[in-house]
């Protein structure tokens, strides 16, 4: 969606609200496509001292499999949306700022801004909870359901000491 911001150019302090909905169901993340519901963004563009600033939030619900315990995950997420609109890139030392977006014919590409915000804000792992304990590496039991019956392995360097305790 292109958002025309020409009405803000000569209005310092002026705002323009927006609401965008994107379909990112083909977005692959960690071997699955966790975005089965639309990604929504709401916010506003504000002219602050002739700088166009985009602010708002991006929300959706992720559906996938926990990277630690393999349980199904259904988790709503909300990420802050902050970007700056410019008519020309003026990067330092040839580096581009990922939060700087180019205006074309006084229009901002909101799909690009929302997609960039969503991708850069996602966590590197999809977890069922922050304190997920995962699976036992030996028996495969989900440690969130309680401890397994596996005996702890003895460090081979200390095996001789264990033999002394058995005597």
TASUL-V752411 format. One record per backbone hydrogen bond with DSSP energy under -1.0 kcal/mol. CO is the residue of the C=O (numbers start at 1). NH is the residue of the N-H. Records with the same first field share a line. If there is no record, write none. Layout:
CO->NH  NH
This chain:
1->110
3->108
5->8
8->11
11->14
14->47
16->45
18->43
20->41
22->39
24->27
29->32
32->29
34->36  63
39->22
40->59
41->20
42->57
43->18
44->55
45->16
46->53
47->13
48->51
51->48
52->85
53->46
54->83
55->44
56->81
57->42
58->79
59->40
60->77
62->75
64->73
66->70
71->66
73->64
75->62
77->60
79->58
81->56
83->54
84->101
86->103
92->95
97->100
99->84
101->86
104->107
106->5
107->104
108->3  110
109->113
110->114
111->115
112->116
113->117
114->118
115->119
116->120
117->121
118->122
126->67
129->132
134->143
136->140
141->136
142->145
155->158
158->162
159->163
160->164
161->165
162->166
